[in-house]
Amino acid sequence: MEDGGASIYERLRDDIIHGRVKANERLKVADLANRMGTSTNPVREALQQLRGEGFVIMTPNRGARVRPIDEDFVRDICEIEVLIEPALTRWFVGIVTNEEIEELEQIQAEIEGLNFADEMTHSNLDLRFHKLMYDRHYNRHAVDLWMRHRHILWAISRRFPTSLSRQSNVLDEHRELLDCIKAQDADGAARVIGRHVEGSGRHIIERMRLARHTAP
């Protein structure tokens, strides 16, 4: 049941992100269950998960409908991340070990060696880099929220290529972050990660606007 629910969740989320179900379209449990060849319970569970992530809006007597996946949606997530990630990073600088710094440097070397040749591989390396910093934090709610937002933004951003200027900025920001961590500069590291999050959000929003304006 859980595996089926997770699969349905992923399929529904992908349909919403890629516009196969339209903004404000009603999501009827029975219809979705028939289309996906499952019972209604996994569909309800998937819709509740999507509601928690902001993809679905539920209103009394009207059921579930699709929230528009637009620039405002990305902006809202990034504004939350600009608050969460600097706090997580600042705490990490205070407890980082030499072994963790070495591992971050190794991951960064792999990221630079790849140089965005494969977007999926880059995303996985980038996830390892940031997850290493956040995994030991005591506030698991904050870390879980970061991870959910990370998956959402990746699902949206994979529709668009990363610009050369953003690629360069990502590498520079990672290097600057590593320098701050090694110097035990918690405030500096927090500022860098805040700029990193803002830059990623701005890039996604710019690409979404460009795609909308150039659509036939």
PyRosetta script that sets phi, psi and omega in degrees:
from pyrosetta import init, pose_from_sequence

init()
pose = pose_from_sequence("MEDGGASIYERLRDDIIHGRVKANERLKVADLANRMGTSTNPVREALQQLRGEGFVIMTPNRGARVRPIDEDFVRDICEIEVLIEPALTRWFVGIVTNEEIEELEQIQAEIEGLNFADEMTHSNLDLRFHKLMYDRHYNRHAVDLWMRHRHILWAISRRFPTSLSRQSNVLDEHRELLDCIKAQDADGAARVIGRHVEGSGRHIIERMRLARHTAP")
pose.set_psi(1, -44.8)
pose.set_omega(1, -178.4)
pose.set_phi(2, -67.4)
pose.set_psi(2, -41.5)
pose.set_omega(2, 179.9)
pose.set_phi(3, -63.1)
pose.set_psi(3, -41.4)
pose.set_omega(3, 178.4)
pose.set_phi(4, -63.3)
pose.set_psi(4, -41.6)
pose.set_omega(4, 178.8)
pose.set_phi(5, -62.0)
pose.set_psi(5, -41.6)
pose.set_omega(5, -179.7)
pose.set_phi(6, -64.2)
pose.set_psi(6, -42.0)
pose.set_omega(6, 180.0)
pose.set_phi(7, -64.4)
pose.set_psi(7, -42.1)
pose.set_omega(7, 178.6)
pose.set_phi(8, -65.2)
pose.set_psi(8, -42.0)
pose.set_omega(8, 176.5)
pose.set_phi(9, -56.3)
pose.set_psi(9, -48.0)
pose.set_omega(9, -178.2)
pose.set_phi(10, -64.0)
pose.set_psi(10, -40.0)
pose.set_omega(10, 179.9)
pose.set_phi(11, -66.5)
pose.set_psi(11, -43.7)
pose.set_omega(11, 178.8)
pose.set_phi(12, -64.8)
pose.set_psi(12, -43.9)
pose.set_omega(12, 179.9)
pose.set_phi(13, -61.1)
pose.set_psi(13, -42.2)
pose.set_omega(13, -180.0)
pose.set_phi(14, -65.0)
pose.set_psi(14, -39.9)
pose.set_omega(14, 178.1)
pose.set_phi(15, -62.3)
pose.set_psi(15, -40.7)
pose.set_omega(15, -179.5)
pose.set_phi(16, -67.6)
pose.set_psi(16, -48.2)
pose.set_omega(16, -176.7)
pose.set_phi(17, -62.0)
pose.set_psi(17, -38.8)
pose.set_omega(17, -176.1)
pose.set_phi(18, -92.9)
pose.set_psi(18, 7.6)
pose.set_omega(18, 172.4)
pose.set_phi(19, 77.5)
pose.set_psi(19, 12.7)
pose.set_omega(19, 178.2)
pose.set_phi(20, -71.8)
pose.set_psi(20, -26.0)
pose.set_omega(20, 164.1)
pose.set_phi(21, -113.4)
pose.set_psi(21, 133.7)
pose.set_omega(21, -168.1)
pose.set_phi(22, -84.3)
pose.set_psi(22, 158.8)
pose.set_omega(22, 176.0)
pose.set_phi(23, -56.4)
pose.set_psi(23, 134.4)
pose.set_omega(23, 178.5)
pose.set_phi(24, 72.0)
pose.set_psi(24, 3.4)
pose.set_omega(24, 176.6)
pose.set_phi(25, -68.0)
pose.set_psi(25, 139.0)
pose.set_omega(25, 178.3)
pose.set_phi(26, -73.7)
pose.set_psi(26, 141.2)
pose.set_omega(26, 178.8)
pose.set_phi(27, -111.6)
pose.set_psi(27, 98.9)
pose.set_omega(27, -177.1)
pose.set_phi(28, -88.9)
pose.set_psi(28, 125.0)
pose.set_omega(28, -173.6)
pose.set_phi(29, -57.1)
pose.set_psi(29, -48.3)
pose.set_omega(29, -177.0)
pose.set_phi(30, -62.8)
pose.set_psi(30, -41.5)
pose.set_omega(30, 179.9)
pose.set_phi(31, -65.2)
pose.set_psi(31, -42.9)
pose.set_omega(31, 179.5)
pose.set_phi(32, -65.0)
pose.set_psi(32, -40.7)
pose.set_omega(32, 179.2)
pose.set_phi(33, -62.4)
pose.set_psi(33, -41.5)
pose.set_omega(33, 177.9)
pose.set_phi(34, -64.7)
pose.set_psi(34, -44.5)
pose.set_omega(34, -178.3)
pose.set_phi(35, -64.5)
pose.set_psi(35, -35.2)
pose.set_omega(35, -175.6)
pose.set_phi(36, -97.8)
pose.set_psi(36, 1.6)
pose.set_omega(36, 175.6)
pose.set_phi(37, 65.1)
pose.set_psi(37, 44.7)
pose.set_omega(37, -178.5)
pose.set_phi(38, -142.0)
pose.set_psi(38, 177.2)
pose.set_omega(38, 175.3)
pose.set_phi(39, -81.4)
pose.set_psi(39, 174.9)
pose.set_omega(39, -175.7)
pose.set_phi(40, -77.1)
pose.set_psi(40, -26.7)
pose.set_omega(40, -176.3)
pose.set_phi(41, -60.5)
pose.set_psi(41, -48.3)
pose.set_omega(41, 177.4)
pose.set_phi(42, -60.5)
pose.set_psi(42, -33.5)
pose.set_omega(42, 178.2)
pose.set_phi(43, -66.0)
pose.set_psi(43, -44.9)
pose.set_omega(43, 178.5)
pose.set_phi(44, -60.7)
pose.set_psi(44, -41.6)
pose.set_omega(44, 179.2)
pose.set_phi(45, -63.5)
pose.set_psi(45, -41.6)
pose.set_omega(45, 179.3)
pose.set_phi(46, -64.3)
pose.set_psi(46, -41.5)
pose.set_omega(46, 179.7)
pose.set_phi(47, -64.8)
pose.set_psi(47, -37.5)
pose.set_omega(47, 177.4)
pose.set_phi(48, -65.4)
pose.set_psi(48, -39.4)
pose.set_omega(48, 177.8)
pose.set_phi(49, -65.3)
pose.set_psi(49, -42.4)
pose.set_omega(49, 178.5)
pose.set_phi(50, -66.9)
pose.set_psi(50, -33.9)
pose.set_omega(50, 175.4)
pose.set_phi(51, -63.7)
pose.set_psi(51, -43.9)
pose.set_omega(51, 179.4)
pose.set_phi(52, -61.6)
pose.set_psi(52, -28.4)
pose.set_omega(52, 179.8)
pose.set_phi(53, -92.5)
pose.set_psi(53, -3.2)
pose.set_omega(53, 175.6)
pose.set_phi(54, 91.2)
pose.set_psi(54, 2.4)
pose.set_omega(54, -179.8)
pose.set_phi(55, -78.1)
pose.set_psi(55, -26.2)
pose.set_omega(55, -175.1)
pose.set_phi(56, -125.1)
pose.set_psi(56, 140.3)
pose.set_omega(56, 176.5)
pose.set_phi(57, -112.5)
pose.set_psi(57, 131.4)
pose.set_omega(57, 177.6)
pose.set_phi(58, -116.4)
pose.set_psi(58, 130.7)
pose.set_omega(58, 179.0)
pose.set_phi(59, -128.5)
pose.set_psi(59, 146.3)
pose.set_omega(59, -179.6)
pose.set_phi(60, -57.4)
pose.set_psi(60, 135.3)
pose.set_omega(60, 175.9)
pose.set_phi(61, 69.6)
pose.set_psi(61, -0.8)
pose.set_omega(61, 179.3)
pose.set_phi(62, -120.4)
pose.set_psi(62, -11.7)
pose.set_omega(62, 177.9)
pose.set_phi(63, 75.5)
pose.set_psi(63, -153.4)
pose.set_omega(63, -175.6)
pose.set_phi(64, -97.5)
pose.set_psi(64, 143.8)
pose.set_omega(64, 173.5)
pose.set_phi(65, -142.0)
pose.set_psi(65, 161.8)
pose.set_omega(65, -175.0)
pose.set_phi(66, -80.5)
pose.set_psi(66, 129.4)
pose.set_omega(66, 172.8)
pose.set_phi(67, -78.9)
pose.set_psi(67, 138.4)
pose.set_omega(67, 176.7)
pose.set_phi(68, -59.3)
pose.set_psi(68, 127.0)
pose.set_omega(68, 176.5)
pose.set_phi(69, -90.5)
pose.set_psi(69, 85.8)
pose.set_omega(69, -174.2)
pose.set_phi(70, -125.0)
pose.set_psi(70, -171.6)
pose.set_omega(70, -177.8)
pose.set_phi(71, -61.6)
pose.set_psi(71, -34.8)
pose.set_omega(71, 179.0)
pose.set_phi(72, -64.3)
pose.set_psi(72, -37.3)
pose.set_omega(72, 178.7)
pose.set_phi(73, -61.1)
pose.set_psi(73, -48.4)
pose.set_omega(73, 178.9)
pose.set_phi(74, -64.9)
pose.set_psi(74, -42.6)
pose.set_omega(74, 178.7)
pose.set_phi(75, -56.9)
pose.set_psi(75, -45.2)
pose.set_omega(75, -177.7)
pose.set_phi(76, -61.6)
pose.set_psi(76, -44.3)
pose.set_omega(76, 179.0)
pose.set_phi(77, -62.8)
pose.set_psi(77, -44.6)
pose.set_omega(77, -177.0)
pose.set_phi(78, -67.2)
pose.set_psi(78, -33.9)
pose.set_omega(78, 177.5)
pose.set_phi(79, -64.1)
pose.set_psi(79, -35.4)
pose.set_omega(79, 176.2)
pose.set_phi(80, -70.0)
pose.set_psi(80, -42.2)
pose.set_omega(80, -178.6)
pose.set_phi(81, -65.8)
pose.set_psi(81, -30.7)
pose.set_omega(81, 177.5)
pose.set_phi(82, -65.6)
pose.set_psi(82, -23.2)
pose.set_omega(82, 175.2)
pose.set_phi(83, -86.1)
pose.set_psi(83, -39.8)
pose.set_omega(83, -174.2)
pose.set_phi(84, -75.8)
pose.set_psi(84, -52.1)
pose.set_omega(84, -169.4)
pose.set_phi(85, -65.9)
pose.set_psi(85, -40.1)
pose.set_omega(85, 175.7)
pose.set_phi(86, -60.7)
pose.set_psi(86, -36.7)
pose.set_omega(86, 178.6)
pose.set_phi(87, -66.2)
pose.set_psi(87, -43.6)
pose.set_omega(87, 177.5)
pose.set_phi(88, -62.9)
pose.set_psi(88, -40.8)
pose.set_omega(88, -178.3)
pose.set_phi(89, -68.2)
pose.set_psi(89, -43.3)
pose.set_omega(89, 179.7)
pose.set_phi(90, -58.4)
pose.set_psi(90, -41.3)
pose.set_omega(90, 179.6)
pose.set_phi(91, -66.8)
pose.set_psi(91, -40.6)
pose.set_omega(91, -178.7)
pose.set_phi(92, -61.2)
pose.set_psi(92, -40.8)
pose.set_omega(92, -179.2)
pose.set_phi(93, -58.8)
pose.set_psi(93, -32.5)
pose.set_omega(93, -179.1)
pose.set_phi(94, -75.1)
pose.set_psi(94, -16.7)
pose.set_omega(94, -176.8)
pose.set_phi(95, -124.7)
pose.set_psi(95, 4.4)
pose.set_omega(95, -175.1)
pose.set_phi(96, -63.4)
pose.set_psi(96, 144.5)
pose.set_omega(96, 177.0)
pose.set_phi(97, -105.6)
pose.set_psi(97, 163.5)
pose.set_omega(97, 176.5)
pose.set_phi(98, -61.1)
pose.set_psi(98, -36.9)
pose.set_omega(98, 179.4)
pose.set_phi(99, -63.8)
pose.set_psi(99, -38.9)
pose.set_omega(99, 179.0)
pose.set_phi(100, -68.8)
pose.set_psi(100, -38.7)
pose.set_omega(100, 176.6)
pose.set_phi(101, -61.9)
pose.set_psi(101, -42.8)
pose.set_omega(101, 178.4)
pose.set_phi(102, -62.4)
pose.set_psi(102, -40.0)
pose.set_omega(102, 179.6)
pose.set_phi(103, -67.8)
pose.set_psi(103, -40.3)
pose.set_omega(103, 176.3)
pose.set_phi(104, -60.6)
pose.set_psi(104, -42.7)
pose.set_omega(104, 179.6)
pose.set_phi(105, -64.8)
pose.set_psi(105, -36.4)
pose.set_omega(105, 178.2)
pose.set_phi(106, -66.4)
pose.set_psi(106, -44.5)
pose.set_omega(106, 178.2)
pose.set_phi(107, -63.0)
pose.set_psi(107, -42.1)
pose.set_omega(107, 179.1)
pose.set_phi(108, -61.8)
pose.set_psi(108, -38.5)
pose.set_omega(108, 177.4)
pose.set_phi(109, -62.5)
pose.set_psi(109, -39.1)
pose.set_omega(109, 177.2)
pose.set_phi(110, -66.3)
pose.set_psi(110, -40.5)
pose.set_omega(110, 178.8)
pose.set_phi(111, -61.5)
pose.set_psi(111, -45.1)
pose.set_omega(111, -178.6)
pose.set_phi(112, -69.5)
pose.set_psi(112, -36.5)
pose.set_omega(112, 178.4)
pose.set_phi(113, -65.3)
pose.set_psi(113, -38.0)
pose.set_omega(113, 178.2)
pose.set_phi(114, -69.3)
pose.set_psi(114, -41.2)
pose.set_omega(114, 177.4)
pose.set_phi(115, 53.1)
pose.set_psi(115, 44.5)
pose.set_omega(115, 174.4)
pose.set_phi(116, 64.2)
pose.set_psi(116, 21.5)
pose.set_omega(116, 179.4)
pose.set_phi(117, -66.0)
pose.set_psi(117, -26.9)
pose.set_omega(117, 177.8)
pose.set_phi(118, -137.3)
pose.set_psi(118, 115.7)
pose.set_omega(118, -173.6)
pose.set_phi(119, -63.5)
pose.set_psi(119, -39.8)
pose.set_omega(119, -179.0)
pose.set_phi(120, -66.2)
pose.set_psi(120, -44.4)
pose.set_omega(120, 179.0)
pose.set_phi(121, -63.8)
pose.set_psi(121, -41.3)
pose.set_omega(121, 177.2)
pose.set_phi(122, -60.3)
pose.set_psi(122, -44.9)
pose.set_omega(122, -178.9)
pose.set_phi(123, -60.7)
pose.set_psi(123, -41.2)
pose.set_omega(123, 179.3)
pose.set_phi(124, -65.1)
pose.set_psi(124, -40.3)
pose.set_omega(124, 177.3)
pose.set_phi(125, -66.3)
pose.set_psi(125, -42.7)
pose.set_omega(125, 179.7)
pose.set_phi(126, -63.3)
pose.set_psi(126, -39.2)
pose.set_omega(126, 177.0)
pose.set_phi(127, -62.1)
pose.set_psi(127, -44.0)
pose.set_omega(127, 177.7)
pose.set_phi(128, -59.5)
pose.set_psi(128, -41.5)
pose.set_omega(128, -178.8)
pose.set_phi(129, -59.2)
pose.set_psi(129, -53.1)
pose.set_omega(129, -175.8)
pose.set_phi(130, -75.2)
pose.set_psi(130, -35.3)
pose.set_omega(130, -179.9)
pose.set_phi(131, -63.7)
pose.set_psi(131, -35.8)
pose.set_omega(131, 177.3)
pose.set_phi(132, -59.3)
pose.set_psi(132, -36.5)
pose.set_omega(132, -179.5)
pose.set_phi(133, -74.4)
pose.set_psi(133, -31.9)
pose.set_omega(133, -170.8)
pose.set_phi(134, -100.2)
pose.set_psi(134, -17.3)
pose.set_omega(134, -169.8)
pose.set_phi(135, -61.5)
pose.set_psi(135, -30.0)
pose.set_omega(135, -176.1)
pose.set_phi(136, -91.7)
pose.set_psi(136, 1.5)
pose.set_omega(136, -177.6)
pose.set_phi(137, -66.7)
pose.set_psi(137, 142.0)
pose.set_omega(137, -176.9)
pose.set_phi(138, -70.6)
pose.set_psi(138, -25.0)
pose.set_omega(138, -176.6)
pose.set_phi(139, -88.8)
pose.set_psi(139, 89.3)
pose.set_omega(139, -176.1)
pose.set_phi(140, -68.7)
pose.set_psi(140, -28.1)
pose.set_omega(140, 177.5)
pose.set_phi(141, -62.4)
pose.set_psi(141, -43.4)
pose.set_omega(141, 179.6)
pose.set_phi(142, -65.3)
pose.set_psi(142, -42.2)
pose.set_omega(142, -179.2)
pose.set_phi(143, -66.4)
pose.set_psi(143, -41.9)
pose.set_omega(143, 178.8)
pose.set_phi(144, -63.6)
pose.set_psi(144, -39.5)
pose.set_omega(144, 178.5)
pose.set_phi(145, -65.2)
pose.set_psi(145, -42.1)
pose.set_omega(145, 175.5)
pose.set_phi(146, -57.5)
pose.set_psi(146, -44.8)
pose.set_omega(146, -177.7)
pose.set_phi(147, -64.4)
pose.set_psi(147, -42.8)
pose.set_omega(147, 178.3)
pose.set_phi(148, -61.2)
pose.set_psi(148, -45.5)
pose.set_omega(148, 179.1)
pose.set_phi(149, -63.4)
pose.set_psi(149, -37.4)
pose.set_omega(149, 178.6)
pose.set_phi(150, -58.9)
pose.set_psi(150, -47.4)
pose.set_omega(150, -179.1)
pose.set_phi(151, -65.2)
pose.set_psi(151, -39.1)
pose.set_omega(151, 179.6)
pose.set_phi(152, -63.1)
pose.set_psi(152, -49.2)
pose.set_omega(152, -178.2)
pose.set_phi(153, -65.0)
pose.set_psi(153, -36.5)
pose.set_omega(153, 177.3)
pose.set_phi(154, -65.5)
pose.set_psi(154, -42.9)
pose.set_omega(154, 179.5)
pose.set_phi(155, -60.0)
pose.set_psi(155, -36.8)
pose.set_omega(155, 178.5)
pose.set_phi(156, -75.4)
pose.set_psi(156, -45.2)
pose.set_omega(156, -172.1)
pose.set_phi(157, -71.8)
pose.set_psi(157, -22.7)
pose.set_omega(157, -177.8)
pose.set_phi(158, -68.4)
pose.set_psi(158, -10.0)
pose.set_omega(158, 174.9)
pose.set_phi(159, -72.9)
pose.set_psi(159, -16.4)
pose.set_omega(159, -172.9)
pose.set_phi(160, -126.9)
pose.set_psi(160, 143.9)
pose.set_omega(160, 173.7)
pose.set_phi(161, -71.3)
pose.set_psi(161, 150.8)
pose.set_omega(161, 176.7)
pose.set_phi(162, -81.6)
pose.set_psi(162, 127.1)
pose.set_omega(162, -178.5)
pose.set_phi(163, -65.7)
pose.set_psi(163, 156.4)
pose.set_omega(163, 179.6)
pose.set_phi(164, -62.0)
pose.set_psi(164, -37.4)
pose.set_omega(164, -179.9)
pose.set_phi(165, -67.1)
pose.set_psi(165, -38.0)
pose.set_omega(165, 178.4)
pose.set_phi(166, -70.2)
pose.set_psi(166, -37.5)
pose.set_omega(166, 175.7)
pose.set_phi(167, -57.2)
pose.set_psi(167, -46.7)
pose.set_omega(167, 179.6)
pose.set_phi(168, -62.6)
pose.set_psi(168, -42.3)
pose.set_omega(168, -179.4)
pose.set_phi(169, -64.8)
pose.set_psi(169, -39.7)
pose.set_omega(169, 179.4)
pose.set_phi(170, -59.6)
pose.set_psi(170, -47.0)
pose.set_omega(170, -179.3)
pose.set_phi(171, -64.2)
pose.set_psi(171, -43.0)
pose.set_omega(171, 179.3)
pose.set_phi(172, -63.1)
pose.set_psi(172, -42.2)
pose.set_omega(172, -178.1)
pose.set_phi(173, -66.9)
pose.set_psi(173, -37.9)
pose.set_omega(173, 176.3)
pose.set_phi(174, -63.4)
pose.set_psi(174, -43.6)
pose.set_omega(174, 179.3)
pose.set_phi(175, -62.6)
pose.set_psi(175, -44.4)
pose.set_omega(175, 179.9)
pose.set_phi(176, -63.5)
pose.set_psi(176, -39.5)
pose.set_omega(176, 177.7)
pose.set_phi(177, -62.2)
pose.set_psi(177, -44.8)
pose.set_omega(177, 178.3)
pose.set_phi(178, -60.6)
pose.set_psi(178, -40.9)
pose.set_omega(178, 178.4)
pose.set_phi(179, -61.0)
pose.set_psi(179, -42.2)
pose.set_omega(179, 179.8)
pose.set_phi(180, -66.3)
pose.set_psi(180, -40.5)
pose.set_omega(180, 179.3)
pose.set_phi(181, -63.0)
pose.set_psi(181, -45.9)
pose.set_omega(181, -179.1)
pose.set_phi(182, -65.8)
pose.set_psi(182, -30.0)
pose.set_omega(182, 179.2)
pose.set_phi(183, -86.0)
pose.set_psi(183, 1.6)
pose.set_omega(183, -178.0)
pose.set_phi(184, 59.1)
pose.set_psi(184, 34.0)
pose.set_omega(184, 179.4)
pose.set_phi(185, -96.4)
pose.set_psi(185, 86.4)
pose.set_omega(185, -175.3)
pose.set_phi(186, -64.9)
pose.set_psi(186, -42.5)
pose.set_omega(186, -179.2)
pose.set_phi(187, -66.2)
pose.set_psi(187, -40.5)
pose.set_omega(187, 178.4)
pose.set_phi(188, -63.9)
pose.set_psi(188, -42.6)
pose.set_omega(188, 178.7)
pose.set_phi(189, -62.8)
pose.set_psi(189, -40.6)
pose.set_omega(189, 179.0)
pose.set_phi(190, -63.4)
pose.set_psi(190, -39.8)
pose.set_omega(190, 178.9)
pose.set_phi(191, -65.2)
pose.set_psi(191, -41.9)
pose.set_omega(191, -179.0)
pose.set_phi(192, -63.9)
pose.set_psi(192, -45.0)
pose.set_omega(192, -177.6)
pose.set_phi(193, -67.8)
pose.set_psi(193, -33.5)
pose.set_omega(193, 175.5)
pose.set_phi(194, -62.3)
pose.set_psi(194, -43.1)
pose.set_omega(194, 178.1)
pose.set_phi(195, -66.3)
pose.set_psi(195, -36.2)
pose.set_omega(195, 178.9)
pose.set_phi(196, -62.2)
pose.set_psi(196, -46.6)
pose.set_omega(196, 179.5)
pose.set_phi(197, -65.3)
pose.set_psi(197, -45.9)
pose.set_omega(197, 179.5)
pose.set_phi(198, -59.5)
pose.set_psi(198, -42.6)
pose.set_omega(198, -179.6)
pose.set_phi(199, -64.5)
pose.set_psi(199, -40.4)
pose.set_omega(199, 178.3)
pose.set_phi(200, -64.9)
pose.set_psi(200, -44.4)
pose.set_omega(200, 178.9)
pose.set_phi(201, -63.0)
pose.set_psi(201, -43.3)
pose.set_omega(201, -179.9)
pose.set_phi(202, -62.6)
pose.set_psi(202, -38.8)
pose.set_omega(202, -179.5)
pose.set_phi(203, -64.7)
pose.set_psi(203, -44.2)
pose.set_omega(203, 179.3)
pose.set_phi(204, -62.5)
pose.set_psi(204, -44.6)
pose.set_omega(204, -178.8)
pose.set_phi(205, -62.8)
pose.set_psi(205, -42.9)
pose.set_omega(205, 178.7)
pose.set_phi(206, -61.2)
pose.set_psi(206, -41.7)
pose.set_omega(206, 179.9)
pose.set_phi(207, -67.8)
pose.set_psi(207, -37.4)
pose.set_omega(207, 177.3)
pose.set_phi(208, -63.9)
pose.set_psi(208, -42.7)
pose.set_omega(208, 179.0)
pose.set_phi(209, -64.7)
pose.set_psi(209, -41.9)
pose.set_omega(209, 179.6)
pose.set_phi(210, -62.2)
pose.set_psi(210, -44.1)
pose.set_omega(210, -179.6)
pose.set_phi(211, -64.0)
pose.set_psi(211, -38.1)
pose.set_omega(211, 179.9)
pose.set_phi(212, -67.5)
pose.set_psi(212, -39.2)
pose.set_omega(212, -176.7)
pose.set_phi(213, -76.1)
pose.set_psi(213, -25.4)
pose.set_omega(213, -178.0)
pose.set_phi(214, -98.2)
pose.set_psi(214, -2.2)
pose.set_omega(214, -179.8)
pose.set_phi(215, -66.3)
pose.set_psi(215, 143.0)
pose.set_omega(215, -179.5)
pose.set_phi(216, -67.9)
pose.dump_pdb("model.pdb")
